[in-house]
Amino acid sequence: MKAGIIGLGLIGGSLGLDLQDRKMADKVLGIDHNLSHCEEALSLGLVNEITTIDEIKKCDVVFLAIPVNAIVDILPSLKDVGEKTTIIDLGSTKKKIVDATPKEIEKNFVAAHPMAGTEKFGPTAAFKGLFDNHTVVLCDTERNDKFHKNRAIEIFEKLNMNIFYMNSKDHDRHASFISHLPHAISYSLANAVMSQEDPRSILAMAAGGFKDMSRVAKSSPKMWSDVFKQNKENIISSINIFEKELHKVKELMEHENWEALEIWMQKATTLHKIL
């Protein structure tokens, strides 16, 4: 199998390493709009060759590991791929991407969201095994030709991922709670501290709790502003629900209702019986 990866950051680069390490591809080609990323990806062995979009389109599988708005923008240029070329997008939103897919490649295009990553980005962030034991959500697979759907399933199984199926509308709503809202909270927490008169003194006290919650605020602003734009309505809805809970704890404290506060906290701990 010859694989082409568009976007050579954390996701695309890690994918390139695994495709080679697990003998899933005979050759891995890559492109990235950032020329320094191309040079780094080649020197780090993330891909075998830096090429052109025309050569990428000749691959057996094309992976789209770029920001979600860029995925929408690039789709029209892929509508002339061959019948046996599978296109797999790896974006964090799905509905607008699925809706933007040209009819010519609906059967080729597998909408996937691998729920894996770190707060780091760029080619140097890539590493083998990023996807191991994580979930990948495949959306609207009834649109896919069986050949392309099965090829995508085989790839994700070899990446040692747990596969779930969902329609793209439900995916975006669920992702707004489990992925997008946490990023909004993390960026907000970081900005709340940085807006204080002496943030360095505050951060000198930072321990596990703050570091855990602020970690994802290191994530790529370009990538995540695109996600927020595409999933705006769902993220605003999840923020509204979160604000109600935050207002509730504030109100309990203002009224010194400590027993109710403890019950409220106890309810939250039950989440980890599900996880």
C-alpha positions, -999 to +999 in steps of 0.1 A: +000+000+000+012+035-008+000+061+017-002+099+013-004+122+043-015+158+039-004+176+071+028+165+089+022+176+125+014+155+156-014+134+140+000+131+105+035+126+116+026+099+142+005+082+116+034+081+092+057+065+118+031+038+126+024+031+090+060+023+085+068+007+118+038-018+115+045-025+078+011-011+068+025+008+039+053+002+015+059+039+010+046+069+028+045+102+010+037+136+026+030+172+020+026+202+043+020+239+035+048+247+060+081+240+042+100+237+075+075+210+086+083+192+054+121+193+061+116+182+097+092+154+088+117+140+063+147+143+086+127+126+114+116+098+092+079+105+095+075+100+058+097+085+030+093+114+006+079+149+003+059+152-029+031+171-046-007+170-043-009+153-077+014+125-065-006+122-032-038+117-052-022+086-069-018+069-035-039+040-023-049+059+008-049+097+014-050+109+050-061+145+058-043+155+090-048+193+087-070+218+105-107+212+098-113+243+077-083+233+056-099+199+051-131+216+037-109+237+014-089+209+000-118+185-007-126+199-042-091+193-054-094+156-045-126+149-065-107+133-094-090+106-074-092+070-087-120+047-077-097+026-055-082+056-036-095+058-001-096+093+015-097+094+053-100+127+072-088+129+108-104+161+119-120+169+152-153+179+137-174+160+112-207+174+100-194+203+080-167+182+065-191+155+055-215+180+040-186+196+020-175+163+004-180+165-034-204+139-047-177+125-069-158+111-039-186+105-013-180+067-016-142+071-012-144+095+017-143+081+053-149+106+080-129+096+110-120+112+143-091+095+162-096+106+198-058+107+204-033+135+208-013+157+231-010+194+237+021+195+215+021+201+178+043+201+147+065+173+133+087+171+164+057+162+185+050+130+165+058+096+181+051+059+175+021+044+193+000+076+196-032+059+186-027+027+206-058+018+228-076+051+219-110+055+203-117+064+167-152+074+156-162+067+121-191+088+109-218+083+083-202+052+069-235+043+051-222+068+024-190+048+019-183+021-007-178-012+012-142-014-001-132+020+013-150+014+046-133-019+051-099-005+042-103+022+068-115-003+095-084-025+088-061+005+091-075+016+124-075-019+137-038-023+129-033+011+147-048-008+177-077+016+180-112+010+194-138+017+166-171+034+172-198+043+147-219+075+148-236+099+126-217+132+121-244+154+138-243+133+170-205+132+169-201+170+169-225+174+198-208+147+219-173+160+209-183+195+221-186+181+256-158+156+257-131+174+237-140+210+227-154+223+260-123+211+279-102+232+255-124+262+260-121+258+298-084+253+297-078+284+275-101+304+298-083+293+329-049+302+314-062+336+304-077+342+338-043+337+354-024+357+328-048+387+332-037+391+369-012+417+379+015+392+389+008+359+370+044+347+377+038+347+414+006+328+410+022+302+387+050+297+412+023+279+433+011+258+404+008+221+412-009+191+397-045+204+395-036+236+377-011+219+354-036+192+345-064+217+337-042+242+318-022+216+299-043+216+267-041+254+266-007+248+250-025+233+220-023+249+185-045+280+184-049+277+147-062+242+148-086+248+177-100+282+165-110+263+133-127+236+154-145+262+174-156+279+142-170+247+126-187+234+158-198+268+171-234+260+180-226+228+199-197+244+218-218+274+228-245+250+240-220+230+261-205+262+275-240+274+286-245+241+304-211+243+320-218+279+331-250+267+349-229+242+369-203+269+377-230+293+388-245+265+409-213+260+429-208+298+432-244+301+446-239+272+471-207+289+484-223+324+486-252+309+507-227+287+527-247+256+519-217+233+525-237+201+528-253+207+494-219+216+480-205+183+491-235+164+476-229+184+443-192+173+443-201+137+452-224+136+421-194+147+400-172+118+412-196+093+398-184+102+364-153+081+370-173+050+376-183+052+339-148+061+325 
